[in-house]
Amino acid sequence: MHFGYFLNQNNLGLAKPFHEVVDEGRQIATYCDRNGWHSIWTTEHHFGHEGLEVCPNPILMTADLAARTEQIRIGQAASIITFHHPIRLAEDLAMLDHMSGGRLEVGVGRGIYPREAVNMNPTSDVRNSDVNRALFAETLEVMRRCWTEEFFSFEGEHFTFPQPGLTFNHSMSPPTAANTDPETGEITALAVVPRPLQQPHPPLWQVIDTPPSIQFAAQNDLKGMFWIPPTDAMAPRFEMYRDAASVARGQEVEMGEGVALVRDLFVTETMEEAERLGGPGMLTYLEWVCHFRGLGNHLYPGEELPDTIGNLDLLTYEWLHPRNMLFGTPEYIAEKIQEMRDKLNLKTLLLWSNFPGVPHEAVMDSITMFTEQVMPLFPEESTQGSPA
């Protein structure tokens, strides 16, 4: 099994100078690199004055981590591509693939918070799902063309490249049929330099959950990254991805192939200690997230939410723990991972433990205990390149 670390950085109440937050991420990355972890993933969020989700630039953060590590693969979970110019994003990621020695994994997302989307790019407003999805698809297609074609062009609803009517006349750049109209001299195609080190491009992942996003990822050769639902509720999602990918590729895709699951982790010597050290921070974060998402994703198959006065009244450690939390002793966590392997044929597990307000020393102790006492029970398959 491949184990990756989900570096969702927080700074509750902005209590620490940001350079300390960055340094804590570096410590986690360098430890994981030295101790057999397969990958590490950074996130993108904006305007987080509350101190929740405070990394606005996952590409810059992964570039820093790449410079300080040697083996571990580095990725974004995710770069919100609807916020960015597709050519500039493709260039940045191609450079990072070279700078990391071909260790890059590219995770892409559409965004979930209107506060971010509207202010980063009004067209990406997640409240207009159809427009957001169309923008996402176009951005992704432009990025792929940048990486895979010597000269590329694109014309869509949101982007046109190159811009029509532009000429370029220079003795050092003689026009060719591949990039210039011989009659008008107009530029007809562009070349992005560099193209990625990994060919045709780094592995592509999409953060997914709903049927439309699962279908899109599977049909467009994107690996899928899931998070919240309990294992039994996750099985139909894995099956949906498998079935759609099998049709798209014209061959049988194995259950669990091409997908990863994110789980919240805190390993200690006792169950009670895990709750005491990691529980409050996990609940703080979920109170933030579930305000937008609700609690429906935490339900078992066939379960219905009871009527409560407040929409988050069920959000307690006792209610959450058996559903999707890897909190407890090494033995308990190994048992839950084995359950995911048995029911999902899980091949890639991404783990998050640096929750809001949890002391960094406790986070490192938890990561160390997992590395030393749980990971050896699930040896990595002898495959090369990207996870899953």
C-alpha positions in Angstrom: 0.0 0.0 0.0 1.1 3.6 -0.7 0.9 6.0 2.2 0.8 9.7 1.6 0.6 12.7 4.0 -2.1 15.3 3.5 -0.5 18.5 4.6 -3.6 20.7 5.2 -2.0 23.5 7.1 -3.8 25.5 9.8 -2.9 28.2 12.2 -5.9 28.6 14.5 -6.5 32.2 15.4 -3.3 33.1 13.5 -1.5 32.4 16.7 1.9 31.6 15.2 4.0 33.6 12.8 3.5 32.1 9.3 7.1 31.1 9.0 6.5 28.7 11.8 3.6 27.1 10.0 5.9 26.7 6.9 8.7 25.2 9.0 6.3 22.7 10.6 5.3 21.5 7.1 9.0 21.2 6.2 9.6 19.0 9.3 6.7 16.7 8.4 7.9 16.4 4.8 11.5 15.7 5.6 10.5 13.1 8.2 8.2 11.4 5.7 10.8 11.5 3.0 13.4 9.8 5.2 11.0 7.2 6.5 9.4 5.5 3.6 6.3 7.6 2.9 5.3 7.6 -0.7 3.9 11.1 -1.2 3.0 14.4 0.5 0.2 16.8 -0.6 -0.5 20.5 0.0 -3.8 22.4 -0.3 -5.0 25.7 -1.7 -7.3 28.1 0.2 -7.6 31.8 0.4 -8.7 34.6 2.8 -8.4 32.4 5.9 -8.2 35.1 8.6 -9.8 32.6 11.0 -6.6 30.5 10.8 -8.2 27.5 9.1 -6.6 26.3 5.8 -3.9 28.9 5.5 -1.8 27.7 2.5 -2.8 29.9 -0.5 -0.1 28.6 -2.9 0.3 24.8 -3.0 2.7 25.0 -5.9 5.1 27.3 -4.1 4.9 25.1 -1.0 5.5 21.9 -2.9 8.5 23.6 -4.6 10.0 24.3 -1.2 9.3 20.8 0.0 10.8 19.3 -3.2 14.0 21.2 -2.6 14.3 19.7 0.9 13.5 16.1 0.0 14.9 13.4 -2.2 12.5 10.5 -2.7 9.0 11.4 -1.7 6.5 12.4 -4.4 5.0 15.8 -4.1 1.5 16.9 -5.1 -1.3 19.4 -4.6 -4.7 18.3 -3.2 -5.6 20.4 -4.9 -4.6 23.3 -7.0 -8.0 25.1 -7.7 -7.4 25.4 -11.4 -10.6 27.5 -11.9 -8.8 30.3 -10.0 -5.8 30.4 -12.4 -4.7 31.2 -15.9 -4.3 27.7 -17.5 -1.1 28.5 -19.5 0.6 30.0 -16.5 -0.5 27.1 -14.3 0.8 24.6 -16.8 4.1 26.4 -17.0 4.5 26.5 -13.3 3.7 22.8 -12.9 6.0 21.8 -15.7 8.9 23.8 -14.1 8.1 22.1 -10.8 8.2 18.7 -12.4 11.8 19.4 -13.6 12.8 21.0 -10.3 11.6 18.0 -8.3 13.3 15.5 -10.6 10.0 14.1 -11.9 8.4 13.6 -8.5 5.4 15.7 -9.2 1.7 14.6 -8.8 -0.8 17.2 -10.0 -4.1 17.4 -8.1 -6.8 19.6 -9.5 -10.1 20.9 -8.0 -13.0 23.2 -8.8 -13.3 25.0 -5.4 -15.9 24.7 -2.7 -16.2 28.0 -1.0 -18.0 31.0 -2.6 -15.9 33.5 -0.7 -12.8 32.2 -2.4 -14.2 31.5 -5.9 -16.0 34.8 -6.5 -13.0 36.9 -5.4 -10.3 34.8 -7.2 -12.3 34.5 -10.4 -16.0 35.5 -10.6 -16.5 33.0 -13.5 -15.5 30.2 -11.1 -18.4 30.9 -8.7 -19.3 27.5 -7.3 -22.9 28.6 -6.8 -23.2 28.3 -10.6 -22.2 24.7 -10.9 -22.7 24.4 -14.7 -20.4 27.3 -15.5 -17.9 26.2 -12.9 -17.7 22.7 -14.3 -17.3 24.1 -17.9 -14.5 26.4 -16.8 -12.8 23.5 -15.0 -13.0 21.3 -18.1 -11.6 24.0 -20.4 -8.8 24.9 -18.0 -7.8 21.3 -17.7 -7.9 20.7 -21.5 -5.7 23.8 -22.1 -3.2 22.5 -19.5 -3.0 19.1 -21.2 -2.4 20.7 -24.6 0.3 22.8 -23.2 2.1 19.7 -21.9 1.5 17.3 -24.8 1.6 19.3 -28.0 4.7 20.9 -29.5 2.5 23.8 -30.7 -1.1 24.0 -29.4 -4.2 26.1 -30.0 -7.6 26.1 -28.2 -10.9 27.8 -28.8 -13.7 27.4 -26.2 -16.3 29.4 -24.4 -13.9 30.7 -21.8 -10.5 30.6 -23.5 -9.0 31.2 -26.9 -5.3 30.6 -27.6 -3.6 32.2 -29.4 -5.5 35.4 -29.5 -6.6 36.1 -33.0 -5.1 38.8 -35.2 -1.6 38.8 -33.6 1.5 38.7 -35.7 5.1 38.1 -34.7 8.0 39.0 -37.0 11.5 38.3 -35.9 14.5 37.0 -37.8 15.4 34.7 -34.9 11.9 33.1 -35.0 11.1 32.3 -38.6 7.4 31.3 -39.1 6.5 27.7 -39.8 3.3 26.1 -40.9 3.0 24.7 -37.3 2.5 28.1 -35.7 1.8 30.8 -38.4 -0.7 31.4 -41.1 1.4 31.7 -44.3 -1.0 34.1 -45.9 -1.7 36.5 -43.1 1.3 36.0 -40.9 -1.0 35.6 -37.9 0.1 33.3 -35.0 -2.0 30.1 -35.1 -0.4 28.1 -32.3 1.8 28.6 -29.2 4.6 26.5 -27.6 5.0 26.2 -23.9 8.5 25.8 -22.5 9.3 23.7 -20.7 7.1 20.7 -21.2 7.1 18.4 -18.2 9.9 16.0 -17.3 7.4 13.2 -16.9 5.8 12.3 -20.2 3.3 12.9 -21.5 2.7 14.8 -18.2 2.7 14.2 -14.4 -0.1 12.0 -13.0 -3.3 14.0 -12.7 -5.7 13.7 -9.8 -9.1 15.3 -9.1 -10.6 15.7 -5.7 -14.0 14.1 -6.1 -17.2 13.0 -4.3 -20.4 13.5 -6.2 -21.5 11.3 -9.2 -20.8 14.0 -11.8 -17.2 14.6 -10.5 -16.6 10.8 -10.2 -17.8 10.2 -13.7 -15.8 13.2 -15.1 -12.5 12.0 -13.5 -12.9 8.4 -14.6 -13.9 9.4 -18.2 -11.0 11.9 -18.5 -8.2 9.7 -17.2 -7.9 11.5 -13.9 -7.1 9.6 -10.7 -9.7 10.2 -8.0 -9.2 11.4 -4.5 -11.9 10.9 -1.9 -12.2 12.0 1.8 -15.1 11.8 4.2 -17.7 8.9 3.8 -17.4 5.8 6.0 -15.9 2.7 4.3 -19.2 1.1 3.5 -20.5 4.3 2.0 -17.3 4.7 0.0 -17.7 1.3 -1.7 -20.3 2.5 -4.2 -18.1 5.5 -5.1 -15.1 3.3 -5.8 -17.4 1.0 -7.9 -18.7 4.0 -9.8 -15.2 5.1 -10.6 -14.1 1.6 -11.6 -17.1 1.1 -13.9 -16.8 4.5 -15.6 -13.0 4.1 -16.0 -13.4 0.6 -17.5 -15.8 1.9 -20.1 -13.6 4.9 -20.9 -10.4 2.9 -21.3 -12.0 -0.1 -23.0 -10.6 -2.5 -20.5 -11.3 -3.9 -17.1 -10.1 -1.6 -14.3 -9.5 -3.1 -10.9 -11.5 -1.9 -7.9 -9.2 0.6 -6.1 -7.1 1.3 -9.1 -6.5 5.0 -9.7 -8.1 6.2 -6.5 -6.9 7.4 -3.1 -8.7 7.9 0.2 -7.9 10.6 2.7 -8.4 9.8 6.3 -7.9 11.8 9.5 -5.3 10.1 11.7 -4.1 10.4 15.3 -2.0 7.6 16.8 -1.2 7.3 20.5 -0.7 4.6 23.0 -4.3 4.6 24.2 -7.7 5.4 22.6 -8.3 8.0 25.3 -5.1 9.8 24.6 -5.9 10.1 20.9 -9.2 11.7 21.7 -7.7 14.1 24.2 -4.8 15.2 22.0 -6.3 15.2 18.5 -10.1 15.2 19.0 -10.7 18.9 19.8 -8.7 20.0 16.7 -10.5 17.6 14.5 -13.9 18.7 15.7 -12.9 22.4 15.2 -12.0 21.7 11.6 -15.1 19.7 10.9 -17.3 22.4 12.4 -15.8 24.7 9.8 -16.2 22.3 6.9 -19.6 20.9 7.7 -21.1 24.3 8.0 -20.8 24.3 4.2 -21.1 20.5 3.5 -23.5 19.4 6.2 -23.2 15.9 7.8 -24.7 13.8 5.0 -21.3 12.6 3.8 -20.7 11.0 7.2 -23.7 8.6 7.0 -23.6 4.9 6.6 -25.5 3.5 3.6 -29.3 3.7 4.2 -28.8 5.9 7.3 -30.8 9.1 7.6 -30.0 12.2 9.7 -32.4 12.6 12.6 -34.1 16.0 13.2 -32.1 18.2 15.5 -32.4 21.8 16.6 -29.0 22.7 15.1 -27.7 21.3 11.8 -24.4 20.2 13.5 -25.8 18.9 16.8 -24.6 15.4 15.9 -21.0 16.6 15.4 -19.4 14.9 18.4 -16.3 12.8 18.7 -18.4 9.7 19.7 -20.6 10.0 16.6 -17.7 10.6 14.2 -15.1 8.2 15.5 -16.4 4.8 14.2 -17.4 6.3 10.8 -14.1 7.6 9.4 -11.6 8.5 12.0 -8.3 6.7 12.4 -7.8 7.8 16.0 -6.5 5.4 18.6 -3.8 2.8 19.2 -1.7 1.3 16.4 -3.6 -1.9 16.7 -7.0 -0.2 16.2 -5.8 1.8 13.3 -4.2 -1.2 11.6 -7.6 -3.0 12.0 -9.4 -0.2 10.3 -6.9 0.0 7.4 -7.3 -3.7 6.9 -11.0 -3.2 6.7 -10.6 -0.6 4.0 -8.3 -3.0 2.1 -10.8 -5.8 2.3 -13.9 -3.8 1.3 -12.4 -1.3 -1.1 -9.2 -3.0 -2.3 -7.6 0.3 -1.2 -4.2 0.9 -2.6 -3.4 4.5 -1.7 -4.2 6.0 1.7 -3.5 9.7 2.4 -3.4 10.7 6.1 -3.9 14.0 7.8 -3.0 14.7 11.4 -1.9 18.4 11.8 -5.3 19.6 13.0 -6.1 23.1 14.1 -4.6 23.9 17.5 -2.9 20.5 18.0 0.7 21.0 19.3 3.3 20.3 16.5 5.2 18.0 18.9 2.1 15.8 19.3 1.5 15.7 15.6 5.1 14.5 15.0 4.8 11.9 17.8 1.6 10.6 16.1 3.3 10.4 12.6 6.3 8.7 14.1 4.2 6.0 15.9 2.2 5.4 12.7 5.4 5.1 10.7 7.1 2.7 13.1 4.2 0.6 14.2 1.5 0.6 11.5 3.2 1.1 8.1 5.3 -2.0 8.3 2.1 -4.1 8.4 1.1 -2.8 5.0 4.3 -3.0 2.8 4.4 -0.9 -0.4 3.9 -2.8 -3.6 6.9 -3.0 -5.8 5.7 -0.5 -8.4 7.4 2.5 -9.9 6.2 6.1 -10.4 2.9 7.5 -9.1 0.6 6.1 -6.5 -2.2 3.8 -7.4 
